[in-house]
Structure formats: C-alpha cells, structure tokens
Amino acid sequence: MLIFCWKIFYLWRIASKDEIYATVAYSLSLCGIIKMKTTSFLILLILFQSFSSNECDDLVLKKMFKTGIKNQSTAPTYLVIEVVDGKTKEKKEICCESIILSYVIEKESGASTNNITFNDKCIPTFVFNNKNSLESLNFSSYKNEVVDSIKRFTPKTLIDSILQENRIENYSKLLENQTTKYRNPYFEHFLFLNHILTKRDCESGFTIIEQVY
C-alpha cells in the first residue's frame, strides 16, 4: 500500500488527470480493493479527484508563462492568457506581449503578476473591468476561431521546418511569413500551445523563437 501511495503521489506531480485516474483504478483492482462495495470505491475516487484537481493539465504552459512574464524588455515575449470581461463576463483566450500584459495588470488593479490563477489548461486567467485594459489587449478584435483554424490546418511538418530553419540560420523566414499574415499574434498563440515560446525582435519587429520546451 505504501508503494501504491508513493506511485500515485509521483503521478500527481507529472501526469494528466486521466492517466492518474486510470492508474488508481488499475492499482486498486490488483490489490483487490476494487472488490469493495461500489459506494465506498466511488467515494474514494471522488476524494482523490478532489485532491488532484489543484493541478492543471499542462504544467509546461505554466512554466512558459512564468518564464515569459519576466521579460519586460523591448523584445517582449508572446504569452497566452485567458481574459474575462468583468462587466459582460465574455471570455477569450488571447495572445499578447509580456510587457503589455504587465502594464495592463498594474493599470487595472495596481497589483503585480504574483498570485496568478491558472485554469485547467494551465493558462493564466485575468478579469479586467477597465475598457482601456481590454482595448490594450485587443480583446474585442481577437478571434479564437482563427487560432482554431490554424490548429486544424497547420501540418506538423511546418513546425518542424520552422524549428530546423531556426537551428541552422538562427532565424526562420517561414515563421516570419506565417506571423505577418495576421494583425493579431494568432500564429504565436498556436506555437505557445505547442510549447514554443516566441518574442518580438526589438530591431526588425518580426517574431523570433525564444525557447523550445
């Protein structure tokens, strides 16, 4: 039982919720615990789900945000956040520059970027009531359906080619072509969700790769 508990604790730190629940059920069946009364087993599983729900699904995205938000230079990092209009309750997942996000947070509440809440996807969530704050983030013009379209129609081979070109040339013309198609940083949004952190080059103004996770 001690080994079982240790294994669950380890998975709780690194695995997804579905992987953890599957491991719990399988391990309990091996131990014969699953033969207990159905009600008791369900209570145990619900308690475990409640315990593990404090963690989000993709901890890499959380790490990327925490790294990127520290960049307050003239070559800011592109970050993906969830924004809620405090008045209308409209919610959007958007991509913005780290320096703009920090400015908006301080302008909105006078607070820092500490103690940020993350949703189930490990995307940080912010509620803004000020109209100017939302405008600074291009909230009204940001279209999540464009990001969805990029997800559907961008082949993995294109991402591989961008990364390979960047490794050889320390720059990617393919990335430049993709990111300059749009007014908003939709392709940077897509790359962030694929664990590729990008930033705006302070000289050219084009998007470049900052780090691959």
PAGUVO-888571 format. One record per residue: residue in three letters; x, y, z of N, C-alpha, C in turn. Coordinates in steps of 0.1 Angstrom, whole numbers, plus 2048, in hexadecimal, padded with zeros to 3 digits. Example, Ala and Ser with C-alpha at 12.3 -4.5 7.8 and 13.67 -1.06 7.14 Angstrom:
2
ALA8847C784E87B7D384E8847DF84E SER8807EA8478897F584788180084F 
This chain:
213
MET8087F480080080080080980D800 LEU81480C80781D81780782381A7FA ILE8268107F282B8117E58218177DC PHE8148137DD8098187D68078277D8 CYS80782B7E48058397E88118427E2 TRP81D83C7E38288447DD8278467CE LYS82283B7C782183C7B98168467B5 ILE80B8467BC8018507BA80685E7BC PHE80D8607C781386E7C981C8727BE TYR8248697B982E86C7AE8268707A2 LEU81C86879E81486B79280C878794 TRP80887B7A08018887A280989479E ARG81789279F81F89D79C82289E78D ILE82189378582689477881C89076D ALA8118887718088837677FB88A766 SER7F488775C7E788E75A7DD887763 LYS7D188D7657C788876E7C287A769 ASP7C087975C7BB86C7577C5861759 GLU7D28647587DC85A75B7DC856769 ILE7DA85F7727DA85D7807CE854784 TYR7C285877F7B68507827B784277D ALA7BC8407727BE83376C7C782A775 THR7D28317797DC82A7827D682678F VAL7CE82F7957C782C7A17BE8207A0 ALA7B68207957AC8157937B3808791 TYR7BE8087897C67FC7867CC7F6793 SER7D37FF79A7DA7FB7A67D17F67B1 LEU7C57FC7B27BC7F77BC7B67EA7B8 SER7B57E77AB7B07DA7A77BA7CF7AA LEU7C77D37A87D17C97AB7D27C67BA CYS7CF7D07C27CF7CE7D17C37C77D6 GLY7B97C67CD7AC7C07D27A37CA7D8 ILE7A87D77D97A07E17E07947E47D8 ILE7957E37CA7897E67C277D7DD7C4 LYS7807D27CC7757C97CF76C7CE7DB MET7717D97E17697DE7EC75B7E37E7 LYS7527E77EF7457EC7EB7477F87E1 THR73E7F87D773F8027CD73F8107D3 THR7368127DC7358207E27428247E8 SER74981B7F075581F7F67608227EC PHE76081A7E276B81D7D776882A7D1 LEU75C82D7CD75983A7C775D8467D0 ILE75A8447DD75E84F7E676D8517E6 LEU7748467E67838477E678884E7D9 LEU78284A7CE7868507C178285F7C1 ILE7778637C67738717C677C8797CF LEU7808737DA78987A7E379787C7DD PHE79B8727D57A88737CF7A787D7C3 GLN79C87E7BC79A8887B279B8967B7 SER7948987C37958A57C97A38A97CD PHE7AA89F7D27B88A17D67C18A57CB SER7BF89F7BF7C88A17B47C38AD7AB SER7B78B27AD7B28BD7A57B98CA7A7 ASN7C28CB7B17C98D77B37D48DA7A8 GLU7D78CF7A17E18D07967DA8D1789 CYS7E08D977F7DA8DA7727E08D0769 ASP7DC8CF75D7DF8C47547ED8C574D ASP7F28D174A7FE8D37438078DC74A LEU80F8D77538188DF75B8238E6753 VAL8268E17478308E873F82B8F673B LEU81E8F773881890573581990E741 LYS81890974D81991175982891675A LYS83190D75883F91075984391B74E MET83D91974284092373783B93173B PHE82F93174182A93E74583394574F LYS83693D75983E94376484C94775F THR85194175585E94574F85C951747 GLY85295173E84F95C73584B96973B ILE84496974683F97574D84A97D753 LYS85597675586197D75B868986751 ASN86598474486B98B739864999737 GLN86A9A373C8649B073B86D9B9733 SER8749B372987D9BB7218769C0714 THR87D9C670B8789CB6FF8769C06F5 ALA8799B46F98779A86F086E99E6F8 PRO8619A26FA85899B70485498D6FE THR85198570884D97770583E977702 TYR83A96E6F982B96C6F6826962700 LEU81B96670781595D71180795A70E VAL80294F7127F494B7107ED94C71E ILE7E295471E7DB95572B7CC954728 GLU7C49527337B69527327B195F738 VAL7A99677307A4974734795974736 VAL79097974178297A74377E988745 ASP77498C73D76F99A73E76699A74B GLY76B9A17557649A17627569A6761 LYS7529AE7577449B375673B9AA74E THR7409A574373799C73B73998E73D LYS74498A74474897C74774C97573B GLU74E97C72F753975723762971726 LYS76596572177295F72477995C717 LYS78695F71678E95B70A79C95770E GLU7A194E7077AF94A7087B79526FE ILE7C095B7027C79636F97D69636FB CYS7DD9686F17EC9696F17F09776F2 CYS7F997B6FA7FD9896FB80C9896FF GLU8129956FE820997702821998712 SER82B99371782D99372582E9A172B ILE8349AA7248359B872A8279BF72A ILE81F9BC7208119C27208099BC72B LEU80A9AF72D8029A87388069AE745 SER8129B07488179B57558119C3757 TYR8129CB74C80D9D974D7FE9D9750 VAL7F69D07497E89D074B7E49CB759 ILE7EC9C175E7E99BC76C7EB9C7776 GLU7F69CE7757F89D977F7EF9E577D LYS7EB9E77717E19F276E7D39EF773 GLU7D09E27727C39DE7767C19DD785 SER7CB9D878C7C99D679B7D49DB7A3 GLY7DF9DF79D7EB9E37A57F29D77AB ALA7EF9CB7A67F59BF7AB8009BB7A2 SER8089B17A78139AB79F80E99E799 THR81799779381498A78C81597F796 ASN8169817A28169767AC8089717AF ASN8089657B47FB95F7B87F195E7AD ILE7F595A7A27ED9587967E594B796 THR7D894B7927D093F7927D1939784 PHE7D392C7837D49257777C891C775 ASN7C391B7697B79127667BB904764 ASP7B28FB7607B58ED75F7C08EA755 LYS7C18F374B7CB8F17407D98F6744 CYS7DA8FC7507E69037547E891074D ILE7DD9167497DE9237437D992D74E PRO7E19387507DE94175B7D1949757 THR7C994C7617BC95275F7BC960766 PHE7B796A75E7B79787637A997E761 VAL7A398476A79798B76979999A769 PHE7959A175E7989AF75C78A9B675A ASN7899C176277C9C976277E9D675A ASN78A9DA75878D9E775278D9E5743 LYS7859ED73C7849ED72D7929EF726 ASN79A9F872C7A79FA7267B09EE727 SER7AF9E77327B79DB7347B49D1729 LEU7A79CF7277A29C571D7A79C970F GLU7A69D670C7AA9DB6FF7BA9DA6FD SER7C19DB7087D09D97077D39CB703 LEU7CB9C27067CD9B47037C69AF6F7 ASN7C09B96EF7B89B66E37AD9AB6E6 PHE7A79AD6F179D9A36F57919A26EB SER78C9AD6E77809AC6DE7849A76D0 SER7909AA6CB7939A56BE7999976BD TYR79D9926C97A39856C979997A6C6 LYS79C9716BC7939676B87999596BA ASN7949526C47989456C779693B6BC GLU78D93D6B378A9346A879693469E VAL79E93F69E7AA9406957B493669A VAL7B69376A87BF92D6AE7BB91F6AC ASP7AE91C6AD7A990F6AB7AC90A69C SER7AA9146937AD9106857BC90D683 ILE7C49156897D39126887D690468E LYS7D09016997D28F469F7CE8E9695 ARG7C38EA68F7BE8E06867C68DE679 PHE7CB8E96737D18E96667E08EA666 THR7E68EC6717F58ED6717FB8DF673 PRO8028DA6698088CD66B8148CD674 LYS8178C267B8228C168482F8C367C THR82F8C067083B8C166783F8D0666 LEU8358D96678398E76668408EC673 ILE83B8E767E8418EA68B84F8E568B ASP8518D968685E8D26868688DB67D SER8638DF67286B8E766886F8F466E ILE8668FB67686990767C874905686 LEU8738FB68E87D8F869988A8F5692 GLN88A8ED6888978E968189D8F567B GLU8968FE67489B90A66E8A1913679 ASN89A91468489F91C68F8AC917695 ARG8AD90A6968B990469B8C5907692 ILE8C39076858CE90967B8D191767A GLU8C791F6788C992E6758C8937681 ASN8C393268C8C093A6988B5944694 TYR8AD94068B8A194968789994067D SER88C94367D88393B67487B94466B LYS87E94365E87694B655867945654 LEU867938656859932656851937661 LEU85793966D85093F67884C94D675 GLU85495466F85196266C845963662 ASN84595A65883A95964F82C956656 GLN82D94D65F82194966681B95366F THR82495A67782096368181C97167B THR82197466F81D981669810980661 LYS80A9756617FD97365A7F297A662 TYR7F497C66F7E99806787EC98D67F ARG7E29946827E39A068B7E699D699 ASN7DF99369E7E198E6AC7EB9826AB PRO7F197F6B77FB9746B77F59666B8 TYR7EE9636AE7E79566AE7F194A6AC PHE7FB94C6A48049416A280D93F6AE GLU81094A6B48189496C18109426CC HIS8039446CC7F993E6D57FA92F6D2 PHE7F992B6C67FA91D6C28079166C6 LEU81291D6C481F9186C88209166D7 PHE81B9206DE81C91F6ED8159136F2 LEU80990F6ED8029036F18098F76ED ASN8138F86E381B8ED6DF8298EE6E6 HIS82A8F56F18368F66F98428FD6F3 ILE83F9066EA84990E6E484791D6E8 LEU8509226EF84F9306F48569396EA THR84E9446E685394D6DC85495B6E2 LYS85B9646DB85B9726E085D97B6D3 ARG85A9886D685C9926CB86A9986CB ASP8719966C087E99B6BF87E9AB6C0 CYS8879B06C88879BE6CA88C9C76BF GLU8939C06B58989C86AA88F9C769E SER88C9BA69A8849B868E8759B9690 GLY8719B669D8639B66A085C9A969D PHE8649A069685E99369385E98969E THR85697F69D8569756A886296B6A6 ILE8689686B187395E6B18719546BD ILE8789496BC87693F6C687F9426D2 GLU8799426DE8819446EA8859376F0 GLN87C92E6F18809216F88769166F4 VAL87B90A6F28738FE6EF8738F56FB TYR8678F17008668E970C8638DA708 
